[in-house]
Amino acid sequence: MATRILQVARITFRPFIALSLFLVLFTIGCGTASSRGGGDDGPVPDRVVVGLGDDVTYFSSVRARGGANTYLTTNVYEGLTTADPDGKVHPGLAVSWKVSPDGKSYEFKLRKGVTYVNGDPMVVEDAAFVFANSKEPGNAQDLSAQAHWKSVEILDAETVRYTLEFPDADFLKSIGSSFQHLLIPKKYYGRVGGEDGFEKAPVGTGAYKVVDRRVKEGWILERYEGYWGEKPQIKTAEFRVIPEPSTRAAAMKVGEIDFSANFPPSFMEDLEKTGGFKLMKNPAGNTISIRINKLRETDPTTGKPNPFLDKRVRQAMSYSIDRDAIIDKVLNGVGDRMAVLFPGDIGYDPELKPYTYDPNKAKQLLAQAGYPNGFDATFYGLLGERIPLSKEVGEAIGNYMTAVGIRTKVNNEEYAAWLARTTRGTSQGKPNELYPIGYGMTFVAGQGTPYNKWKILGCDSMAQHWNCDPEFDKQINQLKTEGDAKKTEELVKAMARKQHEEQWTIVLYRNVVIYAMKDRLEFTPTAQSQYVELRNMRWK
């Protein structure tokens, strides 16, 4: 049967019409359970077909960037710790750990008998290897929030010690989820020639192994029968990349896929009317926003001053956008309005309200800033569904800003190109340049300690933001050592008010992930995420 599954996988990457015909014939001839209708009461399938709007950028955990990569990493790789759907940390590849009294040192005892999917045993040297690898310049551009992870030391054949510059309440969760700290086999990595070879033939300790992959088309995972932990029910998972929302919705409706993450909001009602399907909404941990390059003094094309350095221009941008209309009419109501932080976050202030839609105020601010006739700008948008209906939302943003005088050309790019452009650092040997504005997702709201979250707006920022304010940096660094909870709360409130006034980042709304699936499929989403963890999925 395994051979036939692989044959199906290769054929299903063909165009949509050919795929439909093949699946019908295959279902009739072989009775593939997962391709039947949502209400079917037949045998329990062992295979699932997942429809996604975007491909992963890399298969290697070392180079992985962006949330779309979690579709692969959460199933193929593992860290020393793991987290349940509610976010509680549990032992992973480490069976236990102890923390020093000052909170700066963590000793992990590694699990015995774990093997990678290629048969290599997991050894303590692998933990030291990924730590050292994460510090390499080409791998560290997204890891400034982990710059205080100073060193790792092998104590014996089963024990490794991590030393931090200062206490970090997020460390146990981060060490188990950060792409670059997921364990990979050091010796195998060397045998295949390093990163290029590993990208072509990745292996992890996870419950699944990669058995087929096609760039921009999808990949196949098979359950690893030598997995050390509890085996998930799903034996084979085909992840299909279907960028066009209407095509992905149609594929779900006719039964060609069983499950979809980031299901397009505009097709929810139609799917519900069809019957045999169910929808889940999971408020995500990311904020859909507009990143602004405030590091450049001048426009690289014209040589004129960068207008976005003026706070009034940024405020005008914010007043120009009708967030309610975007959420209600473009996103079909799927999105939560917000000012800076989520309810429940440290420092959340209910008195801080989102900017209202006020185009007249926007025009006044532009005139006060010296742009009564406006100016030209480019907004780097995103194709695919990493941000649901990103193309449509981006076009709406461009129209709103153009209407007040910021004549905005929307330049939509595929996920990998957009990710490189909007990330500070280098790609393919060239410096990235986001100018002047583009989509953003990583922000200060959501899970994590205040210092790790707010650091993204600092001069020594995570790579996703283009901002530097030395005075604000002092407040960020205060969070590093402030031990009093009440003082931390008040400090974060003041910082949130500053971001709200300055509009360094234009907050649009909180992303809400829609999962669509057949009725027979059960799935438990991970809190504040878009993960598709196969261990949390089962047929009934």
C-alpha positions as a printed NumPy array, in Angstrom:
array([[  0.   ,   0.   ,   0.   ],
       [  2.903,   2.356,   0.748],
       [  4.035,   2.17 ,  -2.86 ],
       [  0.583,   3.034,  -4.114],
       [  0.413,   6.002,  -1.743],
       [  3.599,   7.41 ,  -3.176],
       [  2.225,   6.956,  -6.671],
       [ -0.882,   8.872,  -5.687],
       [  1.272,  11.615,  -4.19 ],
       [  3.18 ,  12.17 ,  -7.392],
       [  0.085,  12.275,  -9.558],
       [ -1.86 ,  14.607,  -7.252],
       [  0.626,  17.397,  -7.915],
       [ -0.75 ,  17.758, -11.452],
       [ -3.216,  20.464, -12.476],
       [ -6.59 ,  20.761, -10.817],
       [ -8.778,  19.099, -13.478],
       [ -6.461,  16.141, -13.926],
       [ -6.305,  15.802, -10.159],
       [-10.086,  15.732,  -9.86 ],
       [-10.46 ,  12.995, -12.478],
       [ -7.696,  10.918, -10.968],
       [ -9.093,  11.089,  -7.441],
       [-12.535,  10.037,  -8.639],
       [-11.079,   7.045, -10.463],
       [ -8.795,   6.193,  -7.57 ],
       [-11.647,   6.395,  -5.069],
       [-13.791,   4.049,  -7.184],
       [-10.969,   1.615,  -7.805],
       [ -9.217,   1.604,  -4.417],
       [-11.664,   3.063,  -1.918],
       [ -9.321,   5.751,  -0.572],
       [-11.138,   6.663,   2.62 ],
       [ -9.81 ,  10.17 ,   3.119],
       [-11.134,  11.363,  -0.247],
       [-14.74 ,  10.452,   0.539],
       [-17.385,  12.925,   1.638],
       [-17.306,  14.48 ,   5.097],
       [-20.244,  12.482,   6.405],
       [-19.108,   9.03 ,   5.257],
       [-19.318,   6.276,   7.9  ],
       [-16.893,   3.875,   6.2  ],
       [-13.609,   2.503,   7.538],
       [-11.39 ,   4.883,   9.506],
       [ -8.823,   6.361,   7.064],
       [ -5.112,   6.44 ,   7.809],
       [ -4.368,   9.211,   5.317],
       [ -5.17 ,  12.917,   5.213],
       [ -4.86 ,  15.538,   2.484],
       [ -4.146,  19.066,   3.734],
       [ -4.665,  22.129,   1.526],
       [ -2.433,  25.143,   2.155],
       [ -2.165,  28.565,   0.564],
       [  1.632,  28.74 ,   0.758],
       [  4.665,  26.521,   0.392],
       [  7.37 ,  26.352,   3.03 ],
       [ 10.458,  28.461,   2.332],
       [ 12.921,  25.732,   3.395],
       [ 12.72 ,  22.1  ,   4.454],
       [ 15.799,  22.467,   6.646],
       [ 15.084,  23.723,  10.158],
       [ 18.385,  25.617,  10.076],
       [ 17.211,  28.028,   7.373],
       [ 13.507,  28.008,   8.199],
       [ 11.892,  31.436,   8.314],
       [  8.284,  32.51 ,   8.71 ],
       [  5.137,  30.917,  10.061],
       [  4.413,  28.822,   6.958],
       [  7.408,  26.649,   7.847],
       [  5.599,  25.398,  10.951],
       [  3.427,  23.214,   8.696],
       [  6.557,  21.085,   8.235],
       [  8.697,  21.669,  11.324],
       [  6.004,  20.796,  13.889],
       [  5.686,  17.338,  12.329],
       [  9.26 ,  16.491,  11.302],
       [ 11.491,  18.072,  13.953],
       [ 11.517,  18.269,  17.747],
       [ 13.226,  20.289,  20.474],
       [ 14.274,  19.549,  24.032],
       [ 10.821,  20.607,  25.223],
       [  7.367,  20.478,  23.698],
       [  4.096,  22.29 ,  24.351],
       [  0.512,  21.044,  24.439],
       [ -2.334,  22.815,  22.589],
       [ -2.833,  25.105,  25.605],
       [  0.804,  26.2  ,  25.519],
       [  1.947,  24.311,  28.642],
       [  5.56 ,  23.125,  28.39 ],
       [  6.362,  19.4  ,  28.737],
       [  9.463,  17.226,  28.315],
       [ 10.385,  16.579,  24.692],
       [ 13.78 ,  15.234,  23.677],
       [ 14.83 ,  16.058,  27.226],
       [ 13.195,  13.971,  29.953],
       [ 13.913,  16.488,  32.691],
       [ 15.693,  19.731,  33.508],
       [ 16.778,  21.807,  36.446],
       [ 17.186,  25.563,  36.7  ],
       [ 19.859,  27.382,  38.708],
       [ 18.691,  29.615,  41.583],
       [ 19.558,  32.764,  39.614],
       [ 17.541,  31.571,  36.581],
       [ 20.535,  31.861,  34.241],
       [ 21.426,  28.195,  33.821],
       [ 19.407,  25.212,  32.592],
       [ 20.628,  21.607,  32.682],
       [ 18.752,  19.147,  30.457],
       [ 18.87 ,  15.378,  30.733],
       [ 18.343,  13.927,  27.248],
       [ 15.96 ,  11.101,  26.467],
       [ 17.563,   7.695,  25.796],
       [ 16.874,   5.53 ,  22.765],
       [ 15.718,   8.294,  20.406],
       [ 16.62 ,   7.911,  16.738],
       [ 16.295,  10.195,  13.758],
       [ 14.172,   8.953,  10.875],
       [ 17.336,   7.842,   9.041],
       [ 18.268,   5.567,  11.954],
       [ 21.024,   7.718,  13.465],
       [ 20.833,   7.898,  17.27 ],
       [ 20.214,  11.244,  18.912],
       [ 23.294,  12.249,  20.908],
       [ 24.101,  15.141,  23.205],
       [ 26.514,  16.588,  20.64 ],
       [ 23.509,  17.338,  18.423],
       [ 22.159,  19.854,  20.958],
       [ 25.524,  21.639,  21.098],
       [ 25.729,  21.556,  17.299],
       [ 22.395,  23.276,  16.632],
       [ 23.213,  25.907,  19.249],
       [ 26.531,  26.716,  17.573],
       [ 24.867,  26.628,  14.157],
       [ 22.254,  29.139,  15.292],
       [ 25.008,  31.642,  16.073],
       [ 26.355,  31.586,  12.521],
       [ 25.683,  34.974,  10.838],
       [ 23.571,  33.518,   8.045],
       [ 21.329,  31.685,  10.513],
       [ 21.11 ,  34.255,  13.304],
       [ 19.355,  37.166,  11.587],
       [ 15.985,  36.312,  13.127],
       [ 17.368,  35.386,  16.56 ],
       [ 18.21 ,  38.686,  18.245],
       [ 15.608,  37.848,  20.901],
       [ 17.907,  34.926,  21.79 ],
       [ 21.159,  36.891,  21.782],
       [ 21.311,  36.487,  25.565],
       [ 21.573,  32.705,  25.197],
       [ 25.319,  32.782,  25.818],
       [ 26.653,  29.243,  25.648],
       [ 26.003,  25.512,  25.77 ],
       [ 28.188,  22.963,  27.529],
       [ 28.15 ,  19.164,  27.317],
       [ 28.401,  17.803,  30.878],
       [ 28.213,  14.082,  30.075],
       [ 26.76 ,  11.703,  27.473],
       [ 23.21 ,  12.595,  28.502],
       [ 23.399,  16.111,  29.937],
       [ 23.768,  19.56 ,  28.423],
       [ 23.825,  22.954,  30.138],
       [ 22.63 ,  26.235,  28.63 ],
       [ 23.808,  29.52 ,  30.143],
       [ 21.919,  32.798,  29.694],
       [ 23.012,  36.387,  30.177],
       [ 19.903,  37.093,  32.253],
       [ 16.795,  35.133,  33.352],
       [ 14.277,  34.439,  30.604],
       [ 10.82 ,  33.097,  31.476],
       [ 10.299,  32.158,  27.812],
       [ 13.414,  30.002,  27.559],
       [ 11.833,  26.59 ,  28.123],
       [  9.193,  27.213,  25.487],
       [ 11.59 ,  28.845,  23.022],
       [ 14.192,  26.078,  23.187],
       [ 11.502,  23.638,  22.082],
       [  9.961,  25.685,  19.285],
       [ 12.609,  27.974,  17.765],
       [ 13.395,  26.6  ,  14.288],
       [ 17.166,  26.832,  14.689],
       [ 17.157,  24.929,  18.004],
       [ 15.223,  21.884,  16.828],
       [ 17.612,  18.946,  16.945],
       [ 19.23 ,  17.576,  13.808],
       [ 22.02 ,  14.948,  13.568],
       [ 25.46 ,  16.578,  13.464],
       [ 27.198,  13.624,  11.798],
       [ 24.525,  13.194,   9.122],
       [ 24.581,  16.942,   8.425],
       [ 28.286,  16.627,   7.688],
       [ 27.889,  13.469,   5.616],
       [ 25.412,  15.106,   3.225],
       [ 27.627,  18.142,   2.71 ],
       [ 26.133,  20.629,   5.124],
       [ 23.133,  22.866,   4.593],
       [ 22.589,  22.322,   0.868],
       [ 22.604,  18.557,   1.251],
       [ 20.433,  18.638,   4.35 ],
       [ 17.867,  20.831,   2.595],
       [ 17.473,  18.131,  -0.055],
       [ 17.262,  15.258,   2.445],
       [ 16.122,  16.595,   5.836],
       [ 15.75 ,  14.313,   8.85 ],
       [ 14.449,  14.928,  12.357],
       [ 13.334,  12.958,  15.392],
       [  9.662,  13.754,  14.837],
       [  6.774,  11.378,  14.262],
       [  6.922,  11.941,  10.48 ],
       [  9.501,  11.781,   7.711],
       [  9.541,  13.526,   4.333],
       [  9.044,  11.013,   1.51 ],
       [  8.231,  13.309,  -1.415],
       [  8.391,  17.016,  -2.132],
       [  7.692,  19.352,  -5.05 ],
       [  8.578,  23.044,  -4.854],
       [  5.436,  25.235,  -4.865],
       [  3.277,  22.111,  -5.211],
       [  3.496,  20.256,  -1.917],
       [  5.057,  17.419,   0.018],
       [  4.263,  14.005,   1.509],
       [  4.909,  12.92 ,   5.089],
       [  4.811,   9.334,   6.332],
       [  4.633,   8.254,   9.949],
       [  7.991,   7.11 ,  11.309],
       [  7.371,   3.699,  12.842],
       [ 10.535,   3.955,  14.97 ],
       [  9.266,   7.108,  16.693],
       [ 10.071,   7.174,  20.409],
       [  6.75 ,   8.685,  21.528],
       [  3.056,   7.98 ,  21.104],
       [  2.32 ,   7.274,  17.456],
       [ -0.29 ,   9.544,  15.865],
       [ -3.274,   7.962,  14.108],
       [ -2.531,   9.535,  10.715],
       [ -0.097,   7.352,   8.754],
       [  0.333,   9.434,   5.603],
       [ -0.239,  13.159,   5.104],
       [ -0.171,  14.943,   1.782],
       [  0.262,  18.706,   2.004],
       [ -0.939,  20.397,  -1.184],
       [ -0.077,  24.007,  -2.012],
       [ -3.155,  25.664,  -3.557],
       [ -2.483,  29.435,  -3.544],
       [ -5.756,  30.561,  -5.136],
       [ -8.415,  30.827,  -2.374],
       [-11.358,  29.914,  -4.625],
       [ -9.545,  26.831,  -5.926],
       [ -8.683,  25.68 ,  -2.411],
       [-12.271,  26.234,  -1.279],
       [-13.55 ,  24.243,  -4.27 ],
       [-11.109,  21.428,  -3.533],
       [-12.476,  21.223,   0.005],
       [-16.088,  21.382,  -1.135],
       [-15.772,  18.487,  -3.625],
       [-13.729,  16.356,  -1.224],
       [-10.297,  16.545,  -2.853],
       [ -8.75 ,  17.778,   0.378],
       [ -9.738,  16.82 ,   3.912],
       [ -8.389,  19.761,   5.862],
       [ -7.354,  23.356,   5.205],
       [ -5.482,  25.856,   7.361],
       [ -6.127,  29.569,   6.799],
       [ -9.289,  28.688,   4.913],
       [-10.453,  31.778,   2.977],
       [-13.096,  33.645,   5.029],
       [-15.179,  34.579,   1.995],
       [-16.016,  30.905,   1.368],
       [-17.025,  29.901,   4.91 ],
       [-20.756,  30.329,   4.422],
       [-20.763,  28.342,   1.19 ],
       [-18.878,  25.461,   2.815],
       [-21.24 ,  25.389,   5.775],
       [-24.242,  25.224,   3.426],
       [-22.68 ,  22.297,   1.583],
       [-22.802,  20.125,   4.704],
       [-20.378,  17.445,   5.879],
       [-17.77 ,  19.978,   7.012],
       [-16.936,  21.985,  10.106],
       [-15.017,  25.204,  10.731],
       [-12.847,  26.296,  13.664],
       [-11.652,  29.805,  14.446],
       [ -8.389,  30.16 ,  16.357],
       [ -7.27 ,  33.682,  17.358],
       [ -3.644,  33.733,  16.283],
       [ -0.635,  35.121,  18.091],
       [  0.255,  37.428,  15.222],
       [ -0.836,  40.945,  14.39 ],
       [ -1.437,  41.968,  10.794],
       [  0.271,  45.311,  10.404],
       [  2.243,  47.605,   8.105],
       [  5.997,  47.708,   8.562],
       [  7.661,  51.043,   7.838],
       [ 11.326,  51.647,   7.05 ],
       [ 12.409,  54.342,   9.509],
       [ 16.1  ,  53.503,   9.244],
       [ 16.567,  55.274,   5.908],
       [ 17.031,  59.025,   5.878],
       [ 16.268,  59.32 ,   2.171],
       [ 14.217,  57.718,  -0.567],
       [ 16.677,  55.396,  -2.383],
       [ 15.113,  56.268,  -5.756],
       [ 14.707,  60.04 ,  -5.594],
       [ 17.204,  61.007,  -2.911],
       [ 14.522,  63.096,  -1.21 ],
       [ 13.921,  62.857,   2.552],
       [ 12.056,  59.771,   3.733],
       [  8.528,  61.108,   4.504],
       [  7.815,  58.233,   6.902],
       [ 10.313,  59.589,   9.41 ],
       [  7.642,  62.165,  10.284],
       [  5.22 ,  60.935,  12.925],
       [  2.38 ,  62.916,  11.336],
       [  2.74 ,  60.975,   8.088],
       [  2.547,  57.672,   9.941],
       [ -0.482,  58.858,  11.865],
       [ -2.075,  59.965,   8.592],
       [ -1.57 ,  56.439,   7.255],
       [ -3.365,  55.034,  10.257],
       [ -6.29 ,  57.461,  10.027],
       [ -6.645,  56.771,   6.3  ],
       [ -7.493,  53.06 ,   6.724],
       [-11.021,  51.841,   7.487],
       [-10.198,  48.756,   9.549],
       [-13.839,  47.938,  10.239],
       [-14.635,  47.809,   6.533],
       [-11.639,  45.569,   5.839],
       [-12.603,  43.142,   8.604],
       [-16.329,  43.13 ,   7.791],
       [-16.33 ,  43.278,   4.   ],
       [-13.007,  41.796,   2.893],
       [-12.434,  39.278,   5.689],
       [-16.097,  38.381,   6.224],
       [-15.824,  39.391,   9.881],
       [-12.776,  37.212,  10.591],
       [-10.319,  39.471,  12.4  ],
       [-10.179,  41.288,  15.744],
       [ -9.653,  45.023,  16.073],
       [ -6.856,  46.002,  18.423],
       [ -4.686,  48.978,  19.373],
       [ -1.34 ,  47.494,  20.455],
       [ -1.746,  44.478,  22.776],
       [ -4.204,  41.602,  23.197],
       [ -6.503,  41.39 ,  26.235],
       [ -4.626,  39.408,  28.875],
       [ -1.183,  40.608,  27.773],
       [  1.008,  42.233,  30.413],
       [  0.439,  45.974,  30.079],
       [ -2.832,  45.714,  28.15 ],
       [ -4.727,  48.986,  28.505],
       [ -8.44 ,  48.87 ,  27.56 ],
       [ -8.433,  52.677,  27.353],
       [ -6.055,  52.535,  24.378],
       [ -8.288,  52.368,  21.308],
       [ -7.536,  51.558,  17.658],
       [ -7.215,  54.544,  15.324],
       [-10.556,  55.532,  13.815],
       [-11.19 ,  55.979,  10.11 ],
       [-10.83 ,  59.718,   9.514],
       [ -9.63 ,  60.615,   5.986],
       [-10.031,  64.363,   6.631],
       [ -7.744,  64.121,   9.67 ],
       [ -5.262,  62.158,   7.529],
       [ -5.17 ,  64.921,   4.899],
       [ -4.684,  67.588,   7.577],
       [ -1.735,  65.715,   9.073],
       [ -0.113,  65.281,   5.659],
       [ -0.437,  69.01 ,   5.007],
       [  1.067,  69.816,   8.422],
       [  3.981,  67.507,   7.618],
       [  4.667,  69.428,   4.399],
       [  2.862,  67.156,   1.938],
       [ -0.346,  69.022,   0.998],
       [ -0.226,  67.403,  -2.436],
       [  0.736,  64.006,  -1.096],
       [  3.529,  61.797,  -2.418],
       [  4.134,  58.442,  -4.102],
       [  4.808,  55.231,  -2.18 ],
       [  5.096,  51.491,  -2.751],
       [  3.45 ,  48.916,  -0.503],
       [  4.996,  45.454,  -0.674],
       [  2.064,  43.095,  -0.418],
       [  1.826,  39.344,  -0.249],
       [  0.4  ,  36.701,  -2.528],
       [ -0.883,  33.394,  -1.204],
       [ -2.627,  32.814,   2.094],
       [  0.043,  33.263,   4.794],
       [ -2.132,  36.28 ,   5.568],
       [ -5.699,  35.305,   4.636],
       [ -6.882,  37.278,   1.594],
       [ -3.622,  39.245,   1.726],
       [ -3.907,  40.408,  -1.872],
       [ -7.387,  41.825,  -1.349],
       [ -6.471,  43.427,   1.989],
       [ -3.34 ,  44.962,   0.458],
       [ -5.31 ,  46.436,  -2.424],
       [ -7.785,  47.937,   0.035],
       [ -4.921,  49.503,   2.01 ],
       [ -3.479,  50.967,  -1.184],
       [ -6.83 ,  52.454,  -2.176],
       [ -7.442,  53.994,   1.245],
       [ -4.008,  55.635,   1.411],
       [ -4.202,  56.837,  -2.186],
       [ -7.526,  58.519,  -1.411],
       [ -5.876,  60.827,   1.155],
       [ -2.824,  61.626,  -0.987],
       [ -0.323,  58.841,  -0.269],
       [ -0.428,  57.522,  -3.823],
       [  0.291,  53.875,  -3.166],
       [  1.402,  51.326,  -5.702],
       [  0.782,  47.8  ,  -4.403],
       [  3.542,  45.389,  -5.378],
       [  2.434,  41.86 ,  -4.464],
       [  5.136,  39.207,  -4.087],
       [  5.182,  35.489,  -3.391],
       [  5.834,  34.448,   0.196],
       [  9.58 ,  33.703,  -0.025],
       [ 10.345,  36.945,  -1.881],
       [  8.18 ,  39.004,   0.473],
       [  9.763,  37.385,   3.543],
       [ 13.249,  38.21 ,   2.284],
       [ 12.339,  41.8  ,   1.419],
       [ 10.687,  42.583,   4.734],
       [ 13.413,  40.946,   6.857],
       [ 16.472,  42.97 ,   7.803],
       [ 19.648,  41.183,   6.774],
       [ 20.836,  39.651,   3.525],
       [ 19.427,  37.178,   1.019],
       [ 21.506,  35.517,  -1.685],
       [ 24.44 ,  37.735,  -0.741],
       [ 22.563,  41.043,  -1.208],
       [ 21.243,  43.389,   1.513],
       [ 17.464,  43.3  ,   1.78 ],
       [ 15.66 ,  46.606,   1.299],
       [ 12.12 ,  47.23 ,   2.408],
       [ 11.289,  50.745,   1.27 ],
       [  9.095,  52.291,   2.269],
       [  6.325,  50.012,   3.587],
       [  5.071,  46.428,   3.543],
       [  3.   ,  43.816,   5.376],
       [  4.082,  42.724,   8.827],
       [  2.982,  39.927,  11.165],
       [  5.45 ,  39.766,  14.063],
       [  4.637,  42.348,  16.745],
       [  4.548,  42.992,  20.494],
       [  1.206,  41.315,  21.245],
       [  0.728,  37.679,  22.186],
       [  2.611,  35.08 ,  24.176],
       [  6.04 ,  35.766,  25.638],
       [  7.846,  37.871,  28.21 ],
       [  7.622,  41.657,  27.775],
       [ 11.333,  42.055,  26.989],
       [ 11.354,  39.404,  24.261],
       [  8.245,  40.873,  22.658],
       [  9.107,  44.562,  22.807],
       [ 12.678,  44.02 ,  21.664],
       [ 11.361,  43.761,  18.108],
       [ 10.833,  47.55 ,  18.099],
       [ 14.363,  48.229,  19.315],
       [ 17.454,  49.456,  17.483],
       [ 18.978,  45.999,  17.966],
       [ 15.728,  44.555,  16.704],
       [ 14.586,  41.224,  15.498],
       [ 14.964,  41.226,  11.764],
       [ 11.313,  41.896,  10.965],
       [ 11.216,  45.551,  12.007],
       [ 12.914,  48.633,  10.609],
       [ 12.878,  50.929,  13.624],
       [ 15.292,  52.677,  15.996],
       [ 14.507,  55.109,  18.796],
       [ 17.355,  55.333,  21.366],
       [ 15.092,  56.623,  24.162],
       [ 12.603,  53.827,  23.584],
       [ 15.519,  51.385,  23.606],
       [ 16.238,  52.425,  27.199],
       [ 12.708,  51.397,  28.18 ],
       [ 13.102,  48.073,  26.378],
       [ 16.311,  47.367,  28.279],
       [ 14.564,  48.22 ,  31.556],
       [ 12.282,  45.244,  30.912],
       [ 15.326,  42.971,  30.855],
       [ 16.08 ,  43.417,  34.552],
       [ 12.848,  44.742,  36.092],
       [ 11.729,  42.175,  38.661],
       [  8.694,  43.949,  40.079],
       [  5.494,  42.825,  38.33 ],
       [  3.594,  46.066,  39.02 ],
       [  6.439,  48.246,  37.714],
       [  6.711,  46.042,  34.629],
       [  2.983,  46.432,  33.995],
       [  3.181,  50.232,  34.194],
       [  6.317,  50.364,  32.057],
       [  4.695,  48.279,  29.32 ],
       [  1.581,  50.46 ,  29.422],
       [  3.755,  53.53 ,  28.866],
       [  5.564,  51.806,  25.993],
       [  2.257,  50.808,  24.4  ],
       [  1.073,  54.411,  24.582],
       [  4.313,  55.525,  22.908],
       [  3.902,  53.03 ,  20.059],
       [  0.282,  54.096,  19.687],
       [  1.29 ,  57.75 ,  19.404],
       [  4.312,  57.227,  17.157],
       [  2.72 ,  54.563,  14.939],
       [  6.133,  53.034,  14.263],
       [  4.113,  50.053,  13.106],
       [  0.564,  50.492,  11.758],
       [ -1.595,  47.902,  13.508],
       [ -4.475,  46.694,  11.341],
       [ -6.079,  43.744,  13.168],
       [ -5.41 ,  40.498,  14.966],
       [ -5.266,  37.541,  12.646],
       [ -7.812,  34.765,  13.221],
       [ -6.93 ,  31.405,  11.68 ],
       [ -9.789,  29.433,  10.141],
       [ -9.434,  25.666,   9.999],
       [-11.856,  23.831,   7.709],
       [-12.205,  20.057,   7.782],
       [-14.502,  17.147,   7.047],
       [-16.924,  16.26 ,   9.823],
       [-15.196,  12.958,  10.484],
       [-11.861,  14.657,  11.176],
       [-11.084,  15.8  ,  14.709],
       [ -8.456,  18.441,  15.33 ],
       [ -7.241,  20.357,  18.378],
       [ -5.566,  23.634,  17.388],
       [ -2.6  ,  24.983,  19.31 ],
       [ -3.378,  28.233,  21.126],
       [ -2.306,  31.431,  19.338],
       [ -0.901,  29.61 ,  16.339],
       [ -1.608,  28.406,  12.813],
       [  0.063,  25.023,  13.389],
       [ -1.135,  21.9  ,  11.602],
       [  0.22 ,  19.31 ,  14.035],
       [ -0.738,  15.855,  12.818],
       [ -0.429,  14.478,  16.346],
       [ -3.486,  16.606,  17.213],
       [ -5.536,  15.236,  14.312],
       [ -7.489,  12.002,  14.006],
       [-10.295,  10.407,  12.032],
       [-13.335,   9.12 ,  13.871]])
